[in-house]
Amino acid sequence: MTTTLRPTEPLQHHADGTRSRHYQVCVNSRPVGAVHLGTSPAFGDSVARVHDLRIEEPDRRRGRGTVAALAAEEVARSWSCRLIEITVPADAEAGLRLVRALGYVLRNRGMVKRLGETPPELPAGSRARPMTQDEFDTWLAHESEEYTRTWIERGVPEAEARAKSQRDHETLLGDGLATEDVWFSVLEHEGTRVGTLWLALRDGKPFIFDVEIEDAHRGRGHGRTLMLVAEAQAHAVGGRTLGLNVFAGNTPAERLYESLGYETTQYAFHKPLL
């Protein structure tokens, strides 16, 4: 039997510069599933994204998904993409097995915590205050460089990584420190500044975009305290959950979040298209 992808629409060109196309997964011309393939709004035409890949229940466990995924990679190569990415829900065991078997590499994961009924109290001697404009300007320059470096370390060419950093920060912080539904805080311990927090609403829910403890004050529990600050702020805006993203390989952060009750909701993978 032959498994192929059959386009169900012309190639779509979108206002954000991306393109996409829907396909049927067919076995000897019989539809057994679907694939939605596009390019990344974050990285442009050089990176493909599998928005959806599904095989109907009667045809699962027969290798159809594997062949469909490989066919999607070939389409991405024909689009001159150098990388392909996919996000898989944490409870999709078959999907996780598939992408790992096909050589996809974990890039990051999304995590969520259900908050308690009352906001947590901070340890004695610790307090959070709003970030000043001067502090924000310094923070933004530093954070933009760190964000760029993070993507470079994960194989993104420097020019693309810098463009992504600039684009993401302009999108998320269009009005800088005054951007609506965004909160920047400085954590102090016994009067000394020890870290910063960037919290915002994403899709109407509180989300931690950045938490950082200054080098000289790491290893003293301040990271946990900053996470408690985030929970208190999430409570203040009516949040019942708090989300975040953590890059693969950041083991101290992963352990901290897990110890605080965060659960993984999805995994993001990527694969070079050689």
N, C-alpha and C positions, 0 to 999 in steps of 0.2 A: 504494500500500500504506500502511496505517496502523499506526504503532508506538505501543503503549500500555503502561502499567504495570497489572498485575492483581495485587491483594493475594492472598497465599497463606496469610494468617493474620490474626487480629484484631490490632488495635493492642496492643502489649505495654507494660506498665508495670513498671518494674524497681525493685528495692529502693533503688538509689542515686538515685532520682528521675527517671531518664531514661526515655524511651519509644522504641520502635523498631517497625519492621514490615518483613517480607520481601515482595518483589514479583517476579512474573515479567515479563520483557520480552517482549511479544507483537507479532507482525506478523500482522495479520488473524486474531487469536486463536491463532496458532501460536507456542508458546514458543520464543524464540531466545536467552534469557539471563536474568539475574537482577540485582536491586538489593536491597541491604539498607540502609535509611535509619534514622537514629536522631537523638537529641539528644545534646548534648555533656555528659559528666559534669563537665567543667571549667567550663563556662559556663552550663549549665542549658538550659531550654526555649527561650531566645532564639537559640540556635545549633544548627543542624542539622549532622549529620555523615554523609557517605556512607561506610559501613563497607565496602561491596563493590559493584562494578559490573562485570559481565562479560557479554560477548556470545560465544556459541558460535562456533567457528572458521568453519563454513560461511557464517555471516551477518556476518562482520566486513568492514570496509572498504566498508560500504554506508550509513553514516550512522546505523546503529541505536544505537550508543553515544551519539552526540550527542543524538538525540531522547530516549533514556532518561535522560541526565543533565539535560536541560531539564525533563523530566517530574518528575524527583526534586526539582528546584528548586520546581516548582509545588506539589508535596506539602508541601515545607518551608514555603512561604508560607501554605498552608492551616493549618499548625500555628502560625502567627504568628511564625515564626523570622525574624530580621533578617539572619542571616548563615549561610552554609553552608561547611563545610570538608571537605577530602578529603586523604588521604595516598597518595602514589603511589611505588612502588618506583623506585629510580634507573635500573634497567634496563628499565622498562616504557615504551619509546619512544612507543608508540601512546597510552598513557594520558597521558603528559606533553604530547603534541601536543594531545590532546583538551581537557584542562583549560586550557591556555594559550589555545587558540582560543575557549573559552567565557568568557574574561575572568577566570579565577581568578588570584589574585595570590600569589606565593611569600611565605610567612611565615617558614619556617625549614626547616632540613634536618638530618637525622641523619647522623652520620659515625662510622666505626669504623676503628681501627688494629689490625693484627695485630702483637703484640709479639714482640720477639726472644727468644732463648733466655736472655739474661742481662739484668738490670736495668741501666739507663744510670747513668753516674757524673755527678755535678753539677759545674759549673764551680768552679774554685778560689775560695774565699771565700764560697761559698753553702752554706747548710744549711737543712733543714726541721725544725721541731719541732712537737709537738702544741699546739693552740690551748688557752688557758686559759679558765676559765668566764667571767671578766670580758671577755675578748676576744670570746668567743662571743656574749655578750649584746649587746655593741656591734655586732658583725658582723651579727647577726640583724636588728636594727632597721634598719641601713643596707641590707642586702641585700633585705629585704622592700620597702622603699621603691623601690629600684632595679628590682626585679622588677615592681612595680606600674606604675612609669613606663614600662617596656618595653612592657607591654600597652596602656597608654593611647596611646602613640605609634603603635600598630598598630590604632587605631580602636576599642578596647574602652572603653565608658563607664567613668568613674572608679570608680563604686560597684561595678561588676562586676569591674573589675581588682583592686580592694582585696579584695573577697571571695575572688577566685581566689587571690591571694597568701596570704591568711590560711589558706585551706583547704589549699593545696598544702603550705605549710610545716608545718601541723599534721599532715598526713598523712605527710609524709616525715620529720619530726623530732618524733615524738610524745614522745620522752624527751629532747629537746634534745641537748645535747652527748653524752649517754650513750646515744643511740639506737643500737641494734644494727646492725652492718655499715655504719656511717657513720664517716668519718674527716675531721677538720678539722685543717688544718696551716697554720702560718705560715712563710713563707719569709723568711730573713734573709740579708743580704749584708754581710759584714764587720761583723757585729754589729747592723746596722740592719734593722728590719722593712721589707720591701718589697712583700709580697703575701700572699694567702690562697688556700687550696684547699679545696673541698668535694668529696670523693670518696665514693661509696657503691656498694653492690651493687644493681643493678636487674635483676630476673629472673635473679638469681644471677651476673651478670656485672658487672665494675667499670665505673662510669659517672661521668664528671665532671659534676657539677651546677653548679659555679660555680668560676671561676678569675678572680682580679682582682689587678691590680698597682696600688698606690697612685699617685695622680696624679703626685707628685713624682719617681717612680722609673720612669716609663714610657719606652720608647724605648731601653732599655739592655740588652735581652736577658733580662730577668727573667721575662717571660711564657713564653719557651721553657724556662727553667729550671724553672718551676712545672709545665710539662707533663711534664718529665722526672721530677719528683717524683711526679706521678700515675702514670707508668709504673712507677716503682720500687715504689710502694705496691700497684699492681695485681699485679705479680709476687709481692709478699709474701703475697697472699691467693690465689695460684694462678691468677690470671687469665691468659688467653692472648690476649685482645682487650681494647680499651679504647674505650668509646663516649662520645659527647658530642652536644650539640645546639647549633647556631649559628643565630641569627636572621639573616634576609636583610638585607643592607645593612651588616653588621658586617665590612667588607672586611679590615681588619687581622687580625682573628681568623681569617677564612676562609683568608687567605694563610698565616698561621702554621700552622694545622692541616694544610693541604695540603703545606706544606714538610716537615712532620714525618711524612708518610706516611699521613695519615687519608684515607679514601675515603668518598664520599657513598653511603649505602645507601637513603635515602628522602627525598622532598620533601613538605612540608606546605603546602597551598594553602588560601586562603579567598576568598570572594566575597560582597559585599553583596547582599542580596535586596531590591531597591528596590521 
